[in-house]
Amino acid sequence: MARGSCGHLPGFTMLELLFVLAIAGTLTTIAVPQGLRAIDDFRTRGAARYLAQRLAESRINAVRRSAATGLRFEASTPDYLITTIVDGNHNGLHTTEIRSGIDKTTTLPETLDAHFAGVAFGILSGVPDADGLPATGADGVRIGASKLLSMNPDGTSTSGTLYVHGRERAQYAVRVLGSTGRVRLLRYDYSQRRWIDL
């Protein structure tokens, strides 16, 4: 092995090694939380897009079948169960007709967490609703007492907003405009303190 100019073997001193380890540790403590927040935001955005896609499919099916089609949000533990419902007698979706089997359930009940770990319905503390008003509770399914979001054959729908959040501070909303059936995705921007269209 070649010796250095002073007769020492080339390599790192203990001080240099400790310095490198300290820098690596510092970078890790900075990068890991940022990475976790990015993953949380990615999952929460994915859940919002998934809900928007399910609503778009319901809208297409309502027009194709000439019968109301939509999503039912059933309160459960720890979060809502989501199922797709089809109107069986062409008078709209009704909870009593779902229970009696007239309006048919076409998918198995599922939670958001089954597809997107750590994502749930709800509004985080300090986040206003999508209209910019203070939130009136943490419930994330705001579509009326029946918790049915119906897409109708004439292009109209139930109005409402579905709020989803992740484990960290990711907060998204899926908004449905009743007169047009249009679905919008929104993200809450904490730095600007407002909802932003995606």
N, C-alpha and C positions, 0 to 999 in steps of 0.2 A: 504494500500500500504506500502511495506517495505521501511524504511528510510535508507539512506546511513550511513556510519560510522560517518559522520560529522553532521548528522541530516538533510541533504538536500534530496529532492526527486530526484531519478535517471532521467537522461535525457540529452539533448544536450544544451550547452550554445549557445548563439547567435553567438559568434565568431566561434565555431565549425561548426555551420550550414552554415555560410557564407563561410567558408573555403571549405566545401564539395560542395557548389553551384559553387564556383569559379573553382574548379577542373572539375566538370561536364561541365561547360560552355567551358572551355579550350579544353577538349576532344571532345566536340561537334563541335567546330570550326575547329578542325583538321580532324575529321572523316567525316563530311558532304561533303566537297569538294572531298575527296578521294573516297567516295561512289558515288558521281555524275560522277567523271571521270571513275570509274569502270563500271557504268551503260552505259555511253556513249560509252566506248570501246566495251562492250558486244553488244550493238545495231549495232554499225558500223561493227563489225566482222560478226554479223548475216546477215547484208545487203550484205556484200561481199560473204558470203557463199550462200545466196539466188541467187545472180546473177550467181555464178558458177554452182549452181544446174539447173537454167534455161538453161544455155548453154549446160550442160550435157544432159538434156532432148531434146534440139534441135538437138544435135549430134545423139542421139539414133533415133529420129524421122526421121532425114535425111536418115539414113541407112535403116530404116524400110520402108519408103515411096519411096526410091530411088529418092528423090527430095530435093533440098537445103531447109533448114529450119533455121531460125535464129531470132535474136532480132533486132528490129528497135528502135532507140533512137531519138525521135523527140523533138527538142528544144521547150520549153514551159515556162510558168511562174508559179512557181518560179524555176522549175527544169525540167529535161527531162521526157517525157512520154515514157514508155517501152511497146512494143507490140510484140507478136510472129507472125512471117510471114512464110508462106509456098509457095514455088515456084509452080506456077500454070501451067507453060508450059515447064518445065525442061531445062531452059536456065540460071538458077541462079536467085538471087534476084536483082531486079532493082526498083529504086524509081518510075520511070514512070509507071512500070507495077503494082506497089502497088496502085498508084493513079487511074489507069484505072480499077483496080479490077482483073487483071490477076493473080498477086501474092496475095494470100488471107491473111488477118489478122485473126488470130484464137483466140486472147484474147483481152479483153478490155484494153485500155490504162490505165496505172497506174504509179504512182510515187513511188520512194523508201520510201518517207516519209509516205505514206499510210500504210506501214507495219512496218517501223522502224522510229519512231518519232525523228526528228532532224538530220536524215542522208540525205546527198545530194551528188551528183556528184561534184567532184572538187579536186584540189590540194591546200593544205594549203600553205600559205606564208612560204618560207624558206625550203620547202620539195623538194628535187630533184625528177626527174622522176625515174622510176624503173630501168633505165640503169645507174643511178648515175650522170647524167648530170643535169645542172640547168633546172628547169621547164620553158617551153616557154609559160607561161600563166596559168590561173587557170582552164581552161576547163578540166573536168574529163573524157570526152568520147573521146578517141583517137583511132579511128578505121577508119579514112578516112573521106572524105568530105560527103559521102552519109549517114554516121552514121548507116550503116547496118552491123551487125556482123553475117556472114553467116557460117553455118556448112554444109559441102557438103557430099554427099553420099560416096565419095571415102576416107573419113576420114580427108581431108584437111579442112581448114577454113580461114576466114579472120584473119589476124594478127592484134593485137591491145591490148590496156590496158584500163581498166575502173578503175578510181580512185574514191573512196568514202571516205567521212569524216563525223565526227559527230560534235556536237556543241562545244565540247572541242577540244582536240588536237589529237583525234584518227584518223589515216590515214591508209587506206587499199587499195590494188590494186588487180584487177582480170586480169591476163595476159593470152592471148590466142596466142599460137604458130601456125602459119598458116600451116606449112608443116605437122604437126601431129594432129592438132586440140586439143592439150593438153591444159588444163586449170590449171593455177597455182594461188594460193592465196599468197599474200605478205602483211606484216605489216611493217610500218615504225617505227623503233626504234630510238627515239630521243636521248637516252643516247649514242648509238653507231653511230648515224648519218648514218644509212644505212637501206636498205630494207632487211627483213628477210623472207625466205620461211616458210610457215605454213604447 
